[in-house]
Structures are given as structure tokens and as C-alpha cells.
């Protein structure tokens, strides 16, 4: 092949070969499917042979296409890794993923102390319903603060805080329903959910109940704990909230604890990381150590 290498076309070919889809390859490359198709046609024209068989809407590699993909996949993977390593070495910010409620009520009010101590590390906080993966790829988070039982495969989870979540409801709601003597009795009431509808199933599981009951994930969802508390006060259902958060509402008689059950030790906020040997780990470890200092000084 004479002339400069058609790197854009080769890159498009590798992505289409990996995914067998112009659309999926376009999404990975950040271009339109039409642009990917043009690059593939240009490469086939330059090589003078077909790289794909087009059967209706299905793409299938020809024998020559398969050989070319086998030869190109590893070099492109090495290029991607080299770019990621450069990106990681020169990246000075730290992406922290957590829930909106935890960020608003605990993390953000304390964050100034970390930035004052480590002005060279820029903290970015991501909150939202989707769990951001941890890793070194673009868009990945560096460290997570997650709520649960600490069982996230292939990740290191260390307990940070153990707030006591309690089921609460308005006095009128609880007086009009059946008595709650066991955690599973909460399922007989309408449930008010956090944004991801995960707290009730996790709480029931931690209490030794089956968390697969479909009622555990039904009910209105609220991204903000304040809104969740307001809905509970209005008698719309039972809510799981931190006892310290609702103590004023309980003292005023606007809410009651539906079940004062022993608290399972594993249910907590965890610092979650993926150990790494690259240069990011020093920044991650500084932030991790600061989190534990904050909890040691009191919640």
C-alpha cells in the first residue's frame, strides 16, 4: 500500500469488525454511521477487495476482513492503552461518584477542608442514578462512595459510615394500617423510594428478608432526601431515612418510627476503589485517607 496509512479508515474498520454494527462503531467513534460507512468503502477501494459481506442489515467479515481484523486489533489496543496512560499521568482532577443525598448532606459541606490541604487536586463530583464504572478509561470515576452491603465484585470496599436507616411514616398512615412487627410487614404499606429504588431491597435483605419481592421497588421515587421526608410527612407511604435526619420530625409528632429493629452492621456507606499502580493511585489514596479522617473526627 503506497502513500500514508489511512488511519481513520483502519480505526473505523476495527470498530465495525469488533461490533458487527456501523451504528455501534459510530457511537464509539463519536461520528455518524454514514461517516463510518464512507471510511469502510474508502478502505475497501484502496485495498481492492471486500472486507465485509452485507446480508440485508447484517455485516459479516470476509475471510480477508477477518485476517485484517486479527492483525490490527492488538496494535490498536496498544495505542488505546498508551493514550490512556498519558491521560492518567497528566490528569490532576479526581472524579468521585456518589449519591446526591450523600454529596449534599455529608461530602460537600466538608470538601473545603480537603481542597485546602491538597490544592493541587481538583475534585469533580458525579451524582446520578447510574453507577459510574471505576477505572482509567475516559469517563470512568476514580473513587466511589456507595451505599449497600459492601459486595461489589472485583472492587475493594471499605466501610466509611454506618448511618442508621429507619422506616418512618406519618402517625395517621401507621394508625390506619396493619401493625408492623417484622421488616416484611413494611411491604403491606406504600413505599417511598430513593432515586434508584435500591434502599428498600437492600434494607430488607440486610434484615434477613427476601429482597426479590416486587413490592420492594414500587412507589414514588425522590432524588432528594428532603422531598422523600416531605412525602412521608404527607402520609404518602413509608420512607427509609437516617434517624438523625428525621429526629426533629419525630419529636414534633409528624413522623413515627415504624419499626425499631436491630441494625445490621454491614449496611453502610463504603469507600469503593479499584487498586491501581498508575499515577492516579496517589491522588485516590489521599482522598480516601481524608474521608476516613473525617469520619474519625465524628459524623
N, C-alpha and C positions, 0 to 999 in steps of 0.2 A: 504494500500500500504506500504510494508516494504522497508527499505533502504532509502537513501537520495532522496529528491524530484528531479525529472527530470526537473529542472527549464528551461533549454534550450528548451526542448520539449514542455513544457507548454506555454512558451513565443511564440514559433512558432505556436502552436495551436491557441492561442488567435489572433494572427495577421491574420492567414488564415481564422479563423472564422469571423473576422471583415470585411475582404476584399473579401472573397469567391474566392481568387486567390492565387495560390502558387507564381506566378511571382510578384504580388504586395506586398505580405508579404515578399518575399525575398528582394525586393527593400527597404522596411522599415527596415529590419534587417541587411542589408549590406552583405548578403550571396547569394549563388546561389539557384535557385528554387529546384535543386536536393538535396541540403543540407536541405532545409525546408521539402521536401518530406520524407527524411530519418528520420527526427525528428518526423514527424507525425506518420510514420509507427512504430517507436520505442515506441511512447506513446500508440498507439493502441494495440501493442503487450503486453506491460506491463499491460494495463488495461484489456486486453482480450475482447475487444469489438470495434466495428467500430464507429468512430466519424464523418465520412463523407460518403455520398453516392457519388460515382463517375459516373456521367452520361455523357458519351462522354467526353467533355472537361469541363463540368460544375461540380463544387463542391457544395454539399448541405449538411448541417449539419443533422445528425440523431437526433432523439429525445434526446438520451443521450448526443450527442455533444452539442445540444442547452442548456441543463441543465448545462453542464460543463462550457460553454462559459459564461452563465449568472452568474455563481458563481465566475468565475475568472476575469471577465472584470474590476470590481470595484477595487479589490486588486491590479491588475497590473497598473490601472490608478493612484492609490495612490502611488505606488512605483515610477512611472514616475514623478509625481509631487514632491515627496521627493528628487529625484535626481536633478530635475531642480532647486529646492530651494537651495540645496547645491551648485550647479554650479553657481547660481546667486550670492550667498553670497560671494563666493571666486573669482569671476570674476572681474578683475581690469581694463580690457580694455572696450572701448566703441566703438561699431560698428555704424558708420554713413553712411547712404546710400544717394546718391545724383547723379546728372548728372555729366558726365565727364567734360562738359564745365564749370559748376559752380565750381566744385572742382579745376580745373586748373586755372581759372581766378580770383576767389574770395577767396575760402576757404583755399586752400593750402598755398598761399602766407602769410596768416595771422596766420596760425596754430601754428607757433612757439611761439607766444605770449601766447596761451592757455597752451601749454606744459611747458613753463617756469613758469607759475603761478601754474599749477597743475601737477607737475612731477609724481605724483602717479597714474595718469590716462593715460593709453595708448590708443591713438586714432587709430582706423582702419577705413579706408575709402573704401567703396564699390561703384563702378560706373559700370553702365551697363544698357542694355535695359530693363531688368526685374526689376519690383518693388519688393524689398525685404520686406517681412512682418515685422511688428513691434511686438515684444513680448519677452517672456523669454525662448522660446524653442531654442535648439541648431540651429545655423544658422540664427536666427532672428536678425534684426537690433534693436538698442536701440532708435535711433532717425533718422528722415529723413528730408532732405531739398528738397522739391518738388516744381515743377513749375506748376501753374494752377490757378484755381478759388477758392481753399480752401474747396472744397466739397468732402472730403474723409469720408465715413460713419464710425462711431464708433471710430474716431480718433479726437484728438484735433489739430487744425491747426491755427497757429498764423502768420500773415503777417510779413515777415522779410525785404524783399527788393522789390521795385516796379520798376524794370528797364523798360524802355520804348522800347518795341519791335516795330520796324518799318519795313514795307515791302520795300525792296530795289531791284533794278535791274540795269543793265547796261543801259547807255543812248541809245545805239543802239537798245536794246531789247524793251525799252519803246516807242521809237520813231516809231518802226515798228508795234506795236500792237494797240489795241483799247484804248481809254482814260480810265483811272481808276478814276472814280468819287465816287465809293461806294466800301466798302470792298469786296462785292461779285464779283466785276469786276476782282479781282485778280485771280479768278478761270479760267478766259479765257487765262491765261498765264501758261506755265510750272512752277510748284512749286518745289523748292528745300527744302528738308525735314531735320529736325533734326533726330537723330538716331532712335527715337521711332515713328517718324511721328505723333507727338501729338501737336506741337506748332501751326500749321495752323488751325486744327479743333478748338482748344481752343481759338485762336485769333478771328476766325470768330464767334464763339459762344459768346465771350465777346463783340463783335461788334454788336450783335443782329441779326446775320445771321444764317441760318441753317448750322450746322456743319456736317450734315449727308451726304452732297454731296460727292460722291466717289472721285471726283477730289481733295478734300482737303487732302487726304492721299497718292496721287500718286506722283511719282517723285523720283529722286535720293536721297539717304539718306547719311548723313555725321555725323560721331561721333564727329567731331572736328569743332568748330566754325570757325577756320582759313580756313579749307578746304571748308566749306559752303560759306564763304565770297569769296574765290578764284573762286568758281564755278559761283557765281553771277557776279563777275567782268568779267568773261569769256563769259557772256551772255547766260548761260545755263538755266536761269529761275529766278523767284523771290525768295528771301530769307527773312525770318524773323530774324532780328538781332538787338541787342541792339544798340540804336542810338550812345552811347558813343564809342562803338566798331568800328563803321564804319565811324566815323566823318572824319578821315583822307582820306578815300577813296572818300567820298562825296566832301570834299574840293578839292581833286585833279581831280574831274570830272570823276572818274572811276565808281562811283555808283551814283544813284539818288534815293531819297525817292519817292516811287510810290504813296503813299497816306499818307498825314499828317493829321491823324484823331485824334479826342479827345481820350485820353487813359482811358479805363475802370479801375476804382480803384481796383477792385477785382483781376485782373490778376497780379500775383506776385509770388515771391518765398516765400514759407511758411515753418516754422518750424513745423514739424508734430510729435506728440508723442502719446503714449498710456499710460495714467496715471496708475501708479502702486504704491503699498505700499511696494514693496520689496526693498532690499538694493541698487538696481541699480538706483533707482529714484534720490538719492542724486547726483550721478555722472551725470545722464542725466540733472538734473536741473542746475548743474554748467556749463555744456557745453551750454545749452540753454541760460542761463543768459549771458554768454560770447558772444554768437552770437549777442544778442541784444545790448550789449555794443559796439561791433564793428560797427554795423550799426548806432548807436547813434553818434559815432565819425566821421561818414562820410563814404560814399561808396568808 
